[in-house]
Amino acid sequence: MKKSLIALAAILTLLCGCQANENTNASDYGDDISKAQEIAVISPDTSKVIDTITDTKEIEEFVLALKLDQWELKPLPDEASEIGSFGLAQEETIKLGQMDTAGVLYDIATITLYDGAYINFEIGGLDMTFEVNEDTADYLNGYFE
């Protein structure tokens, strides 16, 4: 009986976990993205950083242009090709007793842009694909022209 309850609990946990991924809303990550202190624009061909955004106002504009509330969780089409990616980084949060973070930046998320207005979004161990609106796709594509 005890093993049956444990098995049932495990199954329910798995089912709830899968459902949470289907209902993922990108705007839930807006606060995390807006904390970025640096955004690296990365070429798909060479994986080299072709530009770096560090100005606070430019980062705010970048986050607003993403229009996270309009992202729709969708599978990436087989024919989609990568246009480029953005690596978001920030300093570690200052913990109790710390005076500063020594200026070291840590990766917090990666946004990879694909043609057809799709992006792959990796954050905190999650890897999700979204369809974005044309305005967002055009804005992001502008970094690679």
C-alpha positions in Angstrom: 0.0 0.0 0.0 2.8 2.4 0.9 4.6 1.7 -2.4 1.4 2.4 -4.3 1.0 5.8 -2.6 4.6 6.7 -3.4 4.2 5.6 -7.0 0.9 7.6 -7.3 2.6 10.7 -5.8 5.5 10.3 -8.3 3.2 10.1 -11.2 1.2 13.1 -10.1 4.4 15.1 -9.7 5.5 14.2 -13.2 2.1 15.1 -14.7 1.9 18.4 -12.9 5.5 19.2 -14.0 4.6 18.5 -17.6 1.5 20.7 -17.4 3.5 23.6 -15.9 5.8 23.6 -18.9 2.8 23.7 -21.3 1.4 26.7 -19.5 4.7 28.6 -19.3 4.2 32.3 -19.8 7.3 34.2 -20.9 6.2 37.3 -19.1 6.9 35.4 -15.9 10.6 35.9 -16.7 10.4 39.6 -17.4 11.9 40.5 -14.0 14.8 38.2 -14.6 15.5 39.5 -18.0 15.2 43.2 -16.9 18.0 42.6 -14.4 20.5 42.0 -17.1 23.5 44.3 -17.0 25.0 43.1 -20.2 23.6 41.7 -23.4 26.0 40.1 -25.8 24.9 39.9 -29.4 26.4 36.6 -30.8 26.9 35.7 -34.4 25.4 32.3 -35.5 28.3 31.6 -37.9 31.3 32.2 -35.6 29.8 32.2 -32.1 31.7 35.4 -31.6 30.3 38.5 -29.8 29.6 41.1 -32.5 28.2 43.7 -30.1 27.7 44.2 -26.4 24.8 46.3 -24.9 25.7 47.6 -21.4 23.9 51.0 -21.3 21.0 50.8 -18.9 18.6 52.6 -21.2 19.4 50.4 -24.1 18.9 47.3 -22.0 15.5 48.7 -20.9 14.6 49.3 -24.6 15.7 45.8 -25.5 13.5 44.3 -22.8 10.5 46.4 -23.8 10.9 45.5 -27.4 10.7 41.8 -26.5 7.0 42.2 -25.7 7.2 39.1 -23.5 3.4 39.1 -22.9 2.9 38.3 -26.6 5.2 35.2 -26.8 3.4 32.0 -27.5 4.9 28.6 -26.5 5.3 26.7 -29.8 7.6 24.1 -31.3 10.4 25.3 -33.5 9.6 24.4 -37.2 12.1 21.9 -38.7 13.0 24.4 -41.5 13.8 27.3 -39.1 17.4 28.5 -39.3 19.3 30.4 -36.6 19.7 34.1 -37.2 21.8 34.8 -34.0 21.6 34.9 -30.2 21.7 37.1 -27.2 23.5 36.2 -24.0 22.2 38.0 -21.0 24.4 38.5 -17.9 24.3 40.2 -14.6 26.3 40.4 -11.4 25.6 38.0 -8.6 23.2 39.2 -6.0 24.9 40.7 -3.0 24.3 38.5 -0.1 24.2 39.4 3.6 27.6 40.4 4.8 29.0 41.1 1.3 30.0 44.6 0.4 30.1 44.2 -3.4 30.2 41.5 -6.2 33.6 42.3 -7.6 32.0 43.2 -10.9 31.9 39.6 -12.2 29.0 39.0 -14.6 27.3 35.6 -14.8 25.1 34.3 -17.6 21.4 34.3 -16.7 19.7 33.6 -20.0 20.1 33.1 -23.7 17.7 34.1 -26.4 18.3 32.5 -29.8 16.5 34.1 -32.8 15.3 31.9 -35.7 13.7 33.0 -39.0 9.9 32.9 -39.0 9.7 34.9 -35.8 10.7 32.1 -33.4 13.0 32.2 -30.5 14.5 29.7 -28.1 14.7 30.9 -24.6 17.0 29.3 -22.0 16.9 30.5 -18.4 17.5 28.7 -15.1 17.8 25.3 -16.6 14.6 25.7 -18.7 14.8 25.5 -22.5 11.6 26.8 -24.2 10.7 27.8 -27.8 8.3 30.6 -28.5 6.7 32.3 -31.5 7.1 36.1 -31.2 5.3 38.8 -33.1 6.8 40.3 -36.2 7.8 43.6 -34.5 9.9 41.7 -31.9 11.5 39.5 -34.6 12.3 42.5 -36.7 13.8 44.4 -33.8 16.0 41.4 -32.8 17.0 40.7 -36.4 18.2 44.3 -36.7 21.2 43.4 -34.5 22.4 40.9 -37.1 22.0 43.1 -40.3 
